[in-house]
Amino acid sequence: MSNASQHTIPPYGVAIQSAISEGKLPQMKALLATRDPKKSEAKDLRSAYEQLAKEVARLEHH
């Protein structure tokens, strides 16, 4: 099995996915606050942060 064909998610990506799946708004906001917009991010991580931001917005408007 080739490692190149597998998607790797950084450990903090797992934290993002867990916060979303558990619906923990304070944890989601804390994770967003740790994001450094000046740093380069892997595509998977950038997508996870985008998903996180959308979920925070959705929960705040309920």
PyMOL Python script that loads the backbone (N, CA, C, O; Angstrom):
from pymol import cmd

cmd.read_pdbstr("""\
ATOM      1  N   MET A   1       0.847  -1.186   0.000  1.00  0.00           N
ATOM      2  CA  MET A   1       0.000   0.000   0.000  1.00  0.00           C
ATOM      3  C   MET A   1       0.884   1.237   0.000  1.00  0.00           C
ATOM      4  O   MET A   1       1.842   1.327   0.768  1.00  0.00           O
ATOM      5  N   SER A   2       0.563   2.171  -0.850  1.00  0.00           N
ATOM      6  CA  SER A   2       1.356   3.381  -0.986  1.00  0.00           C
ATOM      7  C   SER A   2       0.852   4.471  -0.055  1.00  0.00           C
ATOM      8  O   SER A   2      -0.351   4.714   0.039  1.00  0.00           O
ATOM      9  N   ASN A   3       1.779   5.125   0.632  1.00  0.00           N
ATOM     10  CA  ASN A   3       1.401   6.236   1.497  1.00  0.00           C
ATOM     11  C   ASN A   3       0.921   7.432   0.697  1.00  0.00           C
ATOM     12  O   ASN A   3       0.147   8.242   1.207  1.00  0.00           O
ATOM     13  N   ALA A   4       1.363   7.560  -0.543  1.00  0.00           N
ATOM     14  CA  ALA A   4       0.972   8.691  -1.373  1.00  0.00           C
ATOM     15  C   ALA A   4      -0.516   8.675  -1.687  1.00  0.00           C
ATOM     16  O   ALA A   4      -1.102   9.724  -1.955  1.00  0.00           O
ATOM     17  N   SER A   5      -1.131   7.502  -1.658  1.00  0.00           N
ATOM     18  CA  SER A   5      -2.551   7.416  -1.980  1.00  0.00           C
ATOM     19  C   SER A   5      -3.437   7.646  -0.762  1.00  0.00           C
ATOM     20  O   SER A   5      -4.655   7.758  -0.903  1.00  0.00           O
ATOM     21  N   GLN A   6      -2.863   7.719   0.408  1.00  0.00           N
ATOM     22  CA  GLN A   6      -3.640   7.918   1.624  1.00  0.00           C
ATOM     23  C   GLN A   6      -3.702   9.393   1.978  1.00  0.00           C
ATOM     24  O   GLN A   6      -2.735  10.129   1.783  1.00  0.00           O
ATOM     25  N   HIS A   7      -4.852   9.823   2.502  1.00  0.00           N
ATOM     26  CA  HIS A   7      -5.005  11.204   2.970  1.00  0.00           C
ATOM     27  C   HIS A   7      -4.552  11.255   4.416  1.00  0.00           C
ATOM     28  O   HIS A   7      -5.046  10.495   5.249  1.00  0.00           O
ATOM     29  N   THR A   8      -3.634  12.128   4.718  1.00  0.00           N
ATOM     30  CA  THR A   8      -3.241  12.298   6.104  1.00  0.00           C
ATOM     31  C   THR A   8      -3.862  13.570   6.632  1.00  0.00           C
ATOM     32  O   THR A   8      -3.853  14.609   5.971  1.00  0.00           O
ATOM     33  N   ILE A   9      -4.403  13.473   7.833  1.00  0.00           N
ATOM     34  CA  ILE A   9      -5.006  14.632   8.478  1.00  0.00           C
ATOM     35  C   ILE A   9      -4.122  15.000   9.656  1.00  0.00           C
ATOM     36  O   ILE A   9      -3.866  14.159  10.519  1.00  0.00           O
ATOM     37  N   PRO A  10      -3.648  16.242   9.710  1.00  0.00           N
ATOM     38  CA  PRO A  10      -2.847  16.646  10.849  1.00  0.00           C
ATOM     39  C   PRO A  10      -3.627  16.435  12.143  1.00  0.00           C
ATOM     40  O   PRO A  10      -4.856  16.491  12.130  1.00  0.00           O
ATOM     41  N   PRO A  11      -2.936  16.193  13.267  1.00  0.00           N
ATOM     42  CA  PRO A  11      -3.631  15.939  14.538  1.00  0.00           C
ATOM     43  C   PRO A  11      -4.650  17.007  14.897  1.00  0.00           C
ATOM     44  O   PRO A  11      -5.702  16.693  15.455  1.00  0.00           O
ATOM     45  N   TYR A  12      -4.353  18.270  14.584  1.00  0.00           N
ATOM     46  CA  TYR A  12      -5.309  19.321  14.904  1.00  0.00           C
ATOM     47  C   TYR A  12      -6.513  19.264  13.979  1.00  0.00           C
ATOM     48  O   TYR A  12      -7.573  19.788  14.322  1.00  0.00           O
ATOM     49  N   GLY A  13      -6.375  18.639  12.810  1.00  0.00           N
ATOM     50  CA  GLY A  13      -7.523  18.405  11.932  1.00  0.00           C
ATOM     51  C   GLY A  13      -8.520  17.466  12.583  1.00  0.00           C
ATOM     52  O   GLY A  13      -9.731  17.613  12.419  1.00  0.00           O
ATOM     53  N   VAL A  14      -7.996  16.497  13.326  1.00  0.00           N
ATOM     54  CA  VAL A  14      -8.855  15.571  14.063  1.00  0.00           C
ATOM     55  C   VAL A  14      -9.631  16.328  15.141  1.00  0.00           C
ATOM     56  O   VAL A  14     -10.816  16.067  15.347  1.00  0.00           O
ATOM     57  N   ALA A  15      -8.985  17.247  15.818  1.00  0.00           N
ATOM     58  CA  ALA A  15      -9.654  18.052  16.842  1.00  0.00           C
ATOM     59  C   ALA A  15     -10.774  18.879  16.224  1.00  0.00           C
ATOM     60  O   ALA A  15     -11.841  19.030  16.818  1.00  0.00           O
ATOM     61  N   ILE A  16     -10.529  19.409  15.040  1.00  0.00           N
ATOM     62  CA  ILE A  16     -11.542  20.200  14.342  1.00  0.00           C
ATOM     63  C   ILE A  16     -12.740  19.318  14.010  1.00  0.00           C
ATOM     64  O   ILE A  16     -13.882  19.694  14.274  1.00  0.00           O
ATOM     65  N   GLN A  17     -12.485  18.153  13.435  1.00  0.00           N
ATOM     66  CA  GLN A  17     -13.571  17.254  13.064  1.00  0.00           C
ATOM     67  C   GLN A  17     -14.347  16.777  14.290  1.00  0.00           C
ATOM     68  O   GLN A  17     -15.570  16.646  14.235  1.00  0.00           O
ATOM     69  N   SER A  18     -13.652  16.518  15.389  1.00  0.00           N
ATOM     70  CA  SER A  18     -14.319  16.094  16.619  1.00  0.00           C
ATOM     71  C   SER A  18     -15.223  17.196  17.163  1.00  0.00           C
ATOM     72  O   SER A  18     -16.355  16.929  17.566  1.00  0.00           O
ATOM     73  N   ALA A  19     -14.735  18.412  17.176  1.00  0.00           N
ATOM     74  CA  ALA A  19     -15.527  19.542  17.683  1.00  0.00           C
ATOM     75  C   ALA A  19     -16.788  19.724  16.844  1.00  0.00           C
ATOM     76  O   ALA A  19     -17.864  19.989  17.381  1.00  0.00           O
ATOM     77  N   ILE A  20     -16.654  19.581  15.535  1.00  0.00           N
ATOM     78  CA  ILE A  20     -17.810  19.727  14.642  1.00  0.00           C
ATOM     79  C   ILE A  20     -18.806  18.603  14.891  1.00  0.00           C
ATOM     80  O   ILE A  20     -20.002  18.851  15.043  1.00  0.00           O
ATOM     81  N   SER A  21     -18.318  17.375  14.933  1.00  0.00           N
ATOM     82  CA  SER A  21     -19.236  16.238  15.077  1.00  0.00           C
ATOM     83  C   SER A  21     -19.945  16.232  16.429  1.00  0.00           C
ATOM     84  O   SER A  21     -21.064  15.733  16.546  1.00  0.00           O
ATOM     85  N   GLU A  22     -19.294  16.786  17.448  1.00  0.00           N
ATOM     86  CA  GLU A  22     -19.900  16.838  18.776  1.00  0.00           C
ATOM     87  C   GLU A  22     -20.713  18.113  18.994  1.00  0.00           C
ATOM     88  O   GLU A  22     -21.405  18.237  20.005  1.00  0.00           O
ATOM     89  N   GLY A  23     -20.639  19.062  18.059  1.00  0.00           N
ATOM     90  CA  GLY A  23     -21.412  20.291  18.154  1.00  0.00           C
ATOM     91  C   GLY A  23     -20.983  21.199  19.293  1.00  0.00           C
ATOM     92  O   GLY A  23     -21.807  21.916  19.860  1.00  0.00           O
ATOM     93  N   LYS A  24     -19.706  21.174  19.631  1.00  0.00           N
ATOM     94  CA  LYS A  24     -19.185  21.974  20.746  1.00  0.00           C
ATOM     95  C   LYS A  24     -18.760  23.348  20.249  1.00  0.00           C
ATOM     96  O   LYS A  24     -17.615  23.548  19.844  1.00  0.00           O
ATOM     97  N   LEU A  25     -19.692  24.291  20.285  1.00  0.00           N
ATOM     98  CA  LEU A  25     -19.437  25.639  19.776  1.00  0.00           C
ATOM     99  C   LEU A  25     -18.262  26.330  20.459  1.00  0.00           C
ATOM    100  O   LEU A  25     -17.427  26.903  19.758  1.00  0.00           O
ATOM    101  N   PRO A  26     -18.148  26.309  21.803  1.00  0.00           N
ATOM    102  CA  PRO A  26     -16.994  26.969  22.423  1.00  0.00           C
ATOM    103  C   PRO A  26     -15.657  26.374  21.965  1.00  0.00           C
ATOM    104  O   PRO A  26     -14.686  27.103  21.764  1.00  0.00           O
ATOM    105  N   GLN A  27     -15.616  25.066  21.803  1.00  0.00           N
ATOM    106  CA  GLN A  27     -14.390  24.414  21.343  1.00  0.00           C
ATOM    107  C   GLN A  27     -14.100  24.800  19.896  1.00  0.00           C
ATOM    108  O   GLN A  27     -12.946  25.024  19.531  1.00  0.00           O
ATOM    109  N   MET A  28     -15.139  24.879  19.077  1.00  0.00           N
ATOM    110  CA  MET A  28     -14.951  25.274  17.674  1.00  0.00           C
ATOM    111  C   MET A  28     -14.397  26.693  17.591  1.00  0.00           C
ATOM    112  O   MET A  28     -13.484  26.961  16.810  1.00  0.00           O
ATOM    113  N   LYS A  29     -14.948  27.597  18.394  1.00  0.00           N
ATOM    114  CA  LYS A  29     -14.467  28.980  18.396  1.00  0.00           C
ATOM    115  C   LYS A  29     -13.020  29.057  18.872  1.00  0.00           C
ATOM    116  O   LYS A  29     -12.228  29.834  18.338  1.00  0.00           O
ATOM    117  N   ALA A  30     -12.677  28.257  19.867  1.00  0.00           N
ATOM    118  CA  ALA A  30     -11.303  28.244  20.380  1.00  0.00           C
ATOM    119  C   ALA A  30     -10.340  27.750  19.301  1.00  0.00           C
ATOM    120  O   ALA A  30      -9.245  28.291  19.151  1.00  0.00           O
ATOM    121  N   LEU A  31     -10.742  26.737  18.561  1.00  0.00           N
ATOM    122  CA  LEU A  31      -9.897  26.224  17.484  1.00  0.00           C
ATOM    123  C   LEU A  31      -9.717  27.273  16.382  1.00  0.00           C
ATOM    124  O   LEU A  31      -8.618  27.438  15.852  1.00  0.00           O
ATOM    125  N   LEU A  32     -10.782  27.969  16.045  1.00  0.00           N
ATOM    126  CA  LEU A  32     -10.664  29.029  15.035  1.00  0.00           C
ATOM    127  C   LEU A  32      -9.737  30.140  15.509  1.00  0.00           C
ATOM    128  O   LEU A  32      -8.992  30.714  14.715  1.00  0.00           O
ATOM    129  N   ALA A  33      -9.784  30.442  16.802  1.00  0.00           N
ATOM    130  CA  ALA A  33      -8.949  31.508  17.356  1.00  0.00           C
ATOM    131  C   ALA A  33      -7.463  31.161  17.287  1.00  0.00           C
ATOM    132  O   ALA A  33      -6.618  32.057  17.277  1.00  0.00           O
ATOM    133  N   THR A  34      -7.140  29.874  17.237  1.00  0.00           N
ATOM    134  CA  THR A  34      -5.732  29.470  17.178  1.00  0.00           C
ATOM    135  C   THR A  34      -5.171  29.496  15.767  1.00  0.00           C
ATOM    136  O   THR A  34      -3.964  29.352  15.576  1.00  0.00           O
ATOM    137  N   ARG A  35      -6.027  29.678  14.788  1.00  0.00           N
ATOM    138  CA  ARG A  35      -5.577  29.686  13.393  1.00  0.00           C
ATOM    139  C   ARG A  35      -4.737  30.921  13.128  1.00  0.00           C
ATOM    140  O   ARG A  35      -5.111  32.035  13.494  1.00  0.00           O
ATOM    141  N   ASP A  36      -3.607  30.711  12.493  1.00  0.00           N
ATOM    142  CA  ASP A  36      -2.719  31.814  12.139  1.00  0.00           C
ATOM    143  C   ASP A  36      -2.839  32.071  10.639  1.00  0.00           C
ATOM    144  O   ASP A  36      -2.296  31.312   9.836  1.00  0.00           O
ATOM    145  N   PRO A  37      -3.542  33.130  10.257  1.00  0.00           N
ATOM    146  CA  PRO A  37      -3.763  33.384   8.829  1.00  0.00           C
ATOM    147  C   PRO A  37      -2.470  33.679   8.051  1.00  0.00           C
ATOM    148  O   PRO A  37      -2.457  33.619   6.822  1.00  0.00           O
ATOM    149  N   LYS A  38      -1.408  33.991   8.758  1.00  0.00           N
ATOM    150  CA  LYS A  38      -0.135  34.289   8.094  1.00  0.00           C
ATOM    151  C   LYS A  38       0.622  33.019   7.722  1.00  0.00           C
ATOM    152  O   LYS A  38       1.516  33.050   6.876  1.00  0.00           O
ATOM    153  N   LYS A  39       0.262  31.897   8.356  1.00  0.00           N
ATOM    154  CA  LYS A  39       0.953  30.639   8.103  1.00  0.00           C
ATOM    155  C   LYS A  39       0.351  29.908   6.909  1.00  0.00           C
ATOM    156  O   LYS A  39      -0.854  29.964   6.664  1.00  0.00           O
ATOM    157  N   SER A  40       1.208  29.234   6.188  1.00  0.00           N
ATOM    158  CA  SER A  40       0.758  28.391   5.088  1.00  0.00           C
ATOM    159  C   SER A  40       0.128  27.130   5.682  1.00  0.00           C
ATOM    160  O   SER A  40       0.640  26.565   6.648  1.00  0.00           O
ATOM    161  N   GLU A  41      -0.975  26.701   5.100  1.00  0.00           N
ATOM    162  CA  GLU A  41      -1.672  25.515   5.597  1.00  0.00           C
ATOM    163  C   GLU A  41      -1.807  24.484   4.487  1.00  0.00           C
ATOM    164  O   GLU A  41      -1.928  24.826   3.310  1.00  0.00           O
ATOM    165  N   ALA A  42      -1.785  23.228   4.879  1.00  0.00           N
ATOM    166  CA  ALA A  42      -2.046  22.155   3.935  1.00  0.00           C
ATOM    167  C   ALA A  42      -3.489  22.277   3.458  1.00  0.00           C
ATOM    168  O   ALA A  42      -4.343  22.790   4.181  1.00  0.00           O
ATOM    169  N   LYS A  43      -3.755  21.814   2.266  1.00  0.00           N
ATOM    170  CA  LYS A  43      -5.097  21.922   1.689  1.00  0.00           C
ATOM    171  C   LYS A  43      -6.147  21.279   2.596  1.00  0.00           C
ATOM    172  O   LYS A  43      -7.221  21.847   2.796  1.00  0.00           O
ATOM    173  N   ASP A  44      -5.844  20.099   3.146  1.00  0.00           N
ATOM    174  CA  ASP A  44      -6.787  19.411   4.027  1.00  0.00           C
ATOM    175  C   ASP A  44      -7.099  20.238   5.265  1.00  0.00           C
ATOM    176  O   ASP A  44      -8.252  20.317   5.689  1.00  0.00           O
ATOM    177  N   LEU A  45      -6.083  20.849   5.840  1.00  0.00           N
ATOM    178  CA  LEU A  45      -6.286  21.654   7.037  1.00  0.00           C
ATOM    179  C   LEU A  45      -7.076  22.916   6.708  1.00  0.00           C
ATOM    180  O   LEU A  45      -7.965  23.310   7.463  1.00  0.00           O
ATOM    181  N   ARG A  46      -6.756  23.539   5.599  1.00  0.00           N
ATOM    182  CA  ARG A  46      -7.489  24.735   5.178  1.00  0.00           C
ATOM    183  C   ARG A  46      -8.971  24.391   4.992  1.00  0.00           C
ATOM    184  O   ARG A  46      -9.843  25.155   5.405  1.00  0.00           O
ATOM    185  N   SER A  47      -9.249  23.253   4.376  1.00  0.00           N
ATOM    186  CA  SER A  47     -10.634  22.806   4.185  1.00  0.00           C
ATOM    187  C   SER A  47     -11.322  22.546   5.520  1.00  0.00           C
ATOM    188  O   SER A  47     -12.497  22.872   5.691  1.00  0.00           O
ATOM    189  N   ALA A  48     -10.596  21.964   6.460  1.00  0.00           N
ATOM    190  CA  ALA A  48     -11.164  21.696   7.782  1.00  0.00           C
ATOM    191  C   ALA A  48     -11.510  22.996   8.491  1.00  0.00           C
ATOM    192  O   ALA A  48     -12.567  23.103   9.113  1.00  0.00           O
ATOM    193  N   TYR A  49     -10.626  23.988   8.402  1.00  0.00           N
ATOM    194  CA  TYR A  49     -10.907  25.289   9.015  1.00  0.00           C
ATOM    195  C   TYR A  49     -12.104  25.963   8.347  1.00  0.00           C
ATOM    196  O   TYR A  49     -12.921  26.586   9.024  1.00  0.00           O
ATOM    197  N   GLU A  50     -12.211  25.842   7.035  1.00  0.00           N
ATOM    198  CA  GLU A  50     -13.349  26.429   6.331  1.00  0.00           C
ATOM    199  C   GLU A  50     -14.653  25.768   6.768  1.00  0.00           C
ATOM    200  O   GLU A  50     -15.661  26.442   6.982  1.00  0.00           O
ATOM    201  N   GLN A  51     -14.626  24.454   6.897  1.00  0.00           N
ATOM    202  CA  GLN A  51     -15.797  23.722   7.362  1.00  0.00           C
ATOM    203  C   GLN A  51     -16.145  24.133   8.795  1.00  0.00           C
ATOM    204  O   GLN A  51     -17.315  24.293   9.143  1.00  0.00           O
ATOM    205  N   LEU A  52     -15.120  24.299   9.608  1.00  0.00           N
ATOM    206  CA  LEU A  52     -15.314  24.717  10.996  1.00  0.00           C
ATOM    207  C   LEU A  52     -15.973  26.097  11.060  1.00  0.00           C
ATOM    208  O   LEU A  52     -16.911  26.305  11.830  1.00  0.00           O
ATOM    209  N   ALA A  53     -15.487  27.023  10.263  1.00  0.00           N
ATOM    210  CA  ALA A  53     -16.046  28.375  10.252  1.00  0.00           C
ATOM    211  C   ALA A  53     -17.512  28.357   9.815  1.00  0.00           C
ATOM    212  O   ALA A  53     -18.335  29.081  10.374  1.00  0.00           O
ATOM    213  N   LYS A  54     -17.836  27.542   8.830  1.00  0.00           N
ATOM    214  CA  LYS A  54     -19.224  27.430   8.365  1.00  0.00           C
ATOM    215  C   LYS A  54     -20.117  26.862   9.467  1.00  0.00           C
ATOM    216  O   LYS A  54     -21.240  27.326   9.662  1.00  0.00           O
ATOM    217  N   GLU A  55     -19.621  25.870  10.174  1.00  0.00           N
ATOM    218  CA  GLU A  55     -20.416  25.259  11.248  1.00  0.00           C
ATOM    219  C   GLU A  55     -20.627  26.234  12.399  1.00  0.00           C
ATOM    220  O   GLU A  55     -21.711  26.277  12.981  1.00  0.00           O
ATOM    221  N   VAL A  56     -19.607  27.015  12.734  1.00  0.00           N
ATOM    222  CA  VAL A  56     -19.753  28.032  13.787  1.00  0.00           C
ATOM    223  C   VAL A  56     -20.818  29.032  13.374  1.00  0.00           C
ATOM    224  O   VAL A  56     -21.685  29.377  14.176  1.00  0.00           O
ATOM    225  N   ALA A  57     -20.766  29.501  12.135  1.00  0.00           N
ATOM    226  CA  ALA A  57     -21.758  30.463  11.647  1.00  0.00           C
ATOM    227  C   ALA A  57     -23.154  29.861  11.683  1.00  0.00           C
ATOM    228  O   ALA A  57     -24.111  30.533  12.067  1.00  0.00           O
ATOM    229  N   ARG A  58     -23.276  28.607  11.289  1.00  0.00           N
ATOM    230  CA  ARG A  58     -24.579  27.941  11.296  1.00  0.00           C
ATOM    231  C   ARG A  58     -25.136  27.838  12.710  1.00  0.00           C
ATOM    232  O   ARG A  58     -26.315  28.117  12.931  1.00  0.00           O
ATOM    233  N   LEU A  59     -24.303  27.442  13.668  1.00  0.00           N
ATOM    234  CA  LEU A  59     -24.761  27.287  15.048  1.00  0.00           C
ATOM    235  C   LEU A  59     -25.097  28.627  15.698  1.00  0.00           C
ATOM    236  O   LEU A  59     -26.019  28.714  16.509  1.00  0.00           O
ATOM    237  N   GLU A  60     -24.356  29.656  15.343  1.00  0.00           N
ATOM    238  CA  GLU A  60     -24.623  30.973  15.925  1.00  0.00           C
ATOM    239  C   GLU A  60     -25.916  31.591  15.409  1.00  0.00           C
ATOM    240  O   GLU A  60     -26.495  32.452  16.071  1.00  0.00           O
ATOM    241  N   HIS A  61     -26.368  31.168  14.253  1.00  0.00           N
ATOM    242  CA  HIS A  61     -27.588  31.735  13.674  1.00  0.00           C
ATOM    243  C   HIS A  61     -28.829  30.921  14.001  1.00  0.00           C
ATOM    244  O   HIS A  61     -29.909  31.199  13.479  1.00  0.00           O
ATOM    245  N   HIS A  62     -28.687  29.929  14.850  1.00  0.00           N
ATOM    246  CA  HIS A  62     -29.852  29.136  15.269  1.00  0.00           C
ATOM    247  C   HIS A  62     -30.487  29.722  16.489  1.00  0.00           C
ATOM    248  O   HIS A  62     -31.479  29.189  16.985  1.00  0.00           O
TER     249      HIS A  62
END
""", "prot")
cmd.dss("prot")
cmd.show_as("cartoon", "prot")
cmd.util.cbc("prot")
cmd.orient("prot")
